[in-house]
Amino acid sequence: MQIIKVKTWNGFVKELERLNDIRKGLKACTSISVAKFLFRGQPDSNLKLETTLERNVGNNITFERYLNFVSKIKAKIESVTGKQWEIPPKAEIDKWCEQKCFPCFSAFPAYGYFIYLRHHGFPSPLLDWTRSPYIAAYFAMINASKVPKKGEKVSIYAYIEYAGSKISGVSEPIIQTLGPYVTTHKRHYLQQSDYTICLVRNGSTWTFDCHENVVSNHQNGQDILWKIDIPASERCNFLSKLDLMNINSFSLFETEDKLMEHIYISDVLLGNNL
């Protein structure tokens, strides 16, 4: 992972241009496809690349155990929300889990349900990304310290899953990008969302693993990661620039709570109207 340090909005934009040039160079070196960038904003540069499942529950949870649990709570969620999700029968789940090669998770019927859980705060094995570096910047800055300490930074990650073919050993963890095309909550599309999942074959089943274990030991041509560190003191400047792009709390969530947050940010914090 390469760490890039920038101090201003203009420096951030220049780094994005440089990263796009790097991807163009990767495309010129292979006749096979190169993955598009995914971006992720984090409000503290000391935070790891962790899923909410890792952060709140722990590691080494099998896919089968997680799916069995969220299947149980599905009835409660459907009763309250009126929404419904498809969960495959146990025989299909067992067949999927028995695959020796890395399974195509995005083809799994419960993918949309997993995204819904992630967007509404339930611990999830999905690590959420966006295809927009500016939306990633919003999530980094909106949650940054309001009064940052000296030297405090936010981070924006830029990730390319593969530049050509992607390989992995049978017993090694692997990251898979799941893709944006799924029927789920509308904020998935408002935020230009995509997701990755990290799994490792553990005996007869698949176990969730840490993204950090993969990107820290990435092979040439796959799991390429950059980390852009920006002073948290640039929060207001970034939020102001992003608001001009219509990237703000309300445009990304479209809820009344986020409308109030957007009015506070635009009219009070940035507009000095109080």
Secondary structure as GFF3:
##gff-version 3
##sequence-region A 1 274
A	DSSP	beta_strand	2	5	.	.	.	ID=ss1
A	DSSP	alpha_helix	9	28	.	.	.	ID=ss2
A	DSSP	beta_strand	38	42	.	.	.	ID=ss3
A	DSSP	alpha_helix	52	56	.	.	.	ID=ss4
A	DSSP	alpha_helix	63	81	.	.	.	ID=ss5
A	DSSP	alpha_helix	90	97	.	.	.	ID=ss6
A	DSSP	three_ten_helix	105	107	.	.	.	ID=ss7
A	DSSP	alpha_helix	111	119	.	.	.	ID=ss8
A	DSSP	beta_strand	127	130	.	.	.	ID=ss9
A	DSSP	alpha_helix	133	142	.	.	.	ID=ss10
A	DSSP	beta_strand	153	162	.	.	.	ID=ss11
A	DSSP	beta_strand	174	177	.	.	.	ID=ss12
A	DSSP	alpha_helix	187	190	.	.	.	ID=ss13
A	DSSP	beta_strand	193	202	.	.	.	ID=ss14
A	DSSP	beta_strand	205	208	.	.	.	ID=ss15
A	DSSP	alpha_helix	211	215	.	.	.	ID=ss16
A	DSSP	beta_strand	222	231	.	.	.	ID=ss17
A	DSSP	three_ten_helix	232	234	.	.	.	ID=ss18
A	DSSP	alpha_helix	235	244	.	.	.	ID=ss19
A	DSSP	alpha_helix	249	253	.	.	.	ID=ss20
A	DSSP	alpha_helix	256	263	.	.	.	ID=ss21
A	DSSP	pi_helix	264	269	.	.	.	ID=ss22
###
